[in-house]
Amino acid sequence: MLGISKGHACAMIRDCNAKLQQDGYLTVAGKVPKKFFGKKYFGFDEMIKEEDDAGI
């Protein structure tokens, strides 16, 4: 999806989980909500909703 190494992708997910934990959310190692990831790294909310509605 991002064209990066697995190690860098894992670091990005760990960073997202750390931010979510700071904000008081419970996290699962290796998983991040699509909406949060899209907003943090791509700056959008709406596109995720459109993709979910289209069944992509």
C-alpha positions as YAML, in Angstrom:
chain: A
units: angstrom
residues:
- id: 1
  name: MET
  ca: [0.00, 0.00, 0.00]
- id: 2
  name: LEU
  ca: [2.70, 2.51, 0.91]
- id: 3
  name: GLY
  ca: [5.66, 1.05, -0.98]
- id: 4
  name: ILE
  ca: [7.87, 0.83, 2.12]
- id: 5
  name: SER
  ca: [9.68, -1.96, 3.95]
- id: 6
  name: LYS
  ca: [7.87, -4.14, 6.48]
- id: 7
  name: GLY
  ca: [10.13, -2.81, 9.23]
- id: 8
  name: HIS
  ca: [9.24, 0.79, 8.48]
- id: 9
  name: ALA
  ca: [5.53, -0.11, 8.24]
- id: 10
  name: CYS
  ca: [5.70, -1.78, 11.66]
- id: 11
  name: ALA
  ca: [7.37, 1.32, 13.10]
- id: 12
  name: MET
  ca: [4.55, 3.47, 11.68]
- id: 13
  name: ILE
  ca: [1.94, 1.20, 13.27]
- id: 14
  name: ARG
  ca: [3.76, 1.28, 16.63]
- id: 15
  name: ASP
  ca: [3.82, 5.08, 16.39]
- id: 16
  name: CYS
  ca: [0.08, 5.15, 15.71]
- id: 17
  name: ASN
  ca: [-0.61, 2.79, 18.62]
- id: 18
  name: ALA
  ca: [1.51, 4.96, 20.95]
- id: 19
  name: LYS
  ca: [-0.48, 8.06, 19.94]
- id: 20
  name: LEU
  ca: [-3.79, 6.26, 20.43]
- id: 21
  name: GLN
  ca: [-2.68, 5.05, 23.88]
- id: 22
  name: GLN
  ca: [-1.69, 8.61, 24.85]
- id: 23
  name: ASP
  ca: [-5.19, 9.70, 23.85]
- id: 24
  name: GLY
  ca: [-6.66, 7.05, 26.16]
- id: 25
  name: TYR
  ca: [-7.66, 4.39, 23.62]
- id: 26
  name: LEU
  ca: [-7.05, 0.68, 23.99]
- id: 27
  name: THR
  ca: [-4.88, -0.73, 21.21]
- id: 28
  name: VAL
  ca: [-4.09, -4.10, 19.67]
- id: 29
  name: ALA
  ca: [-0.48, -4.69, 18.61]
- id: 30
  name: GLY
  ca: [-0.08, -4.59, 14.84]
- id: 31
  name: LYS
  ca: [-3.49, -3.06, 14.16]
- id: 32
  name: VAL
  ca: [-4.63, 0.52, 13.68]
- id: 33
  name: PRO
  ca: [-8.08, 1.84, 12.71]
- id: 34
  name: LYS
  ca: [-8.20, 2.73, 8.98]
- id: 35
  name: LYS
  ca: [-9.71, 6.11, 9.67]
- id: 36
  name: PHE
  ca: [-6.97, 7.10, 12.14]
- id: 37
  name: PHE
  ca: [-4.20, 5.89, 9.80]
- id: 38
  name: GLY
  ca: [-5.68, 7.72, 6.82]
- id: 39
  name: LYS
  ca: [-6.01, 10.96, 8.74]
- id: 40
  name: LYS
  ca: [-2.52, 10.79, 10.28]
- id: 41
  name: TYR
  ca: [-0.55, 9.89, 7.15]
- id: 42
  name: PHE
  ca: [-2.72, 11.06, 4.26]
- id: 43
  name: GLY
  ca: [-4.79, 13.84, 5.86]
- id: 44
  name: PHE
  ca: [-8.25, 12.61, 4.93]
- id: 45
  name: ASP
  ca: [-11.34, 11.18, 6.58]
- id: 46
  name: GLU
  ca: [-13.92, 11.13, 3.80]
- id: 47
  name: MET
  ca: [-12.10, 8.87, 1.31]
- id: 48
  name: ILE
  ca: [-12.10, 5.93, 3.75]
- id: 49
  name: LYS
  ca: [-15.87, 6.25, 4.14]
- id: 50
  name: GLU
  ca: [-16.36, 6.29, 0.35]
- id: 51
  name: GLU
  ca: [-14.19, 3.17, -0.09]
- id: 52
  name: ASP
  ca: [-16.09, 1.32, 2.63]
- id: 53
  name: ASP
  ca: [-19.41, 2.20, 0.98]
- id: 54
  name: ALA
  ca: [-18.15, 1.02, -2.42]
- id: 55
  name: GLY
  ca: [-17.07, -2.34, -0.97]
- id: 56
  name: ILE
  ca: [-13.39, -1.81, -1.80]
...
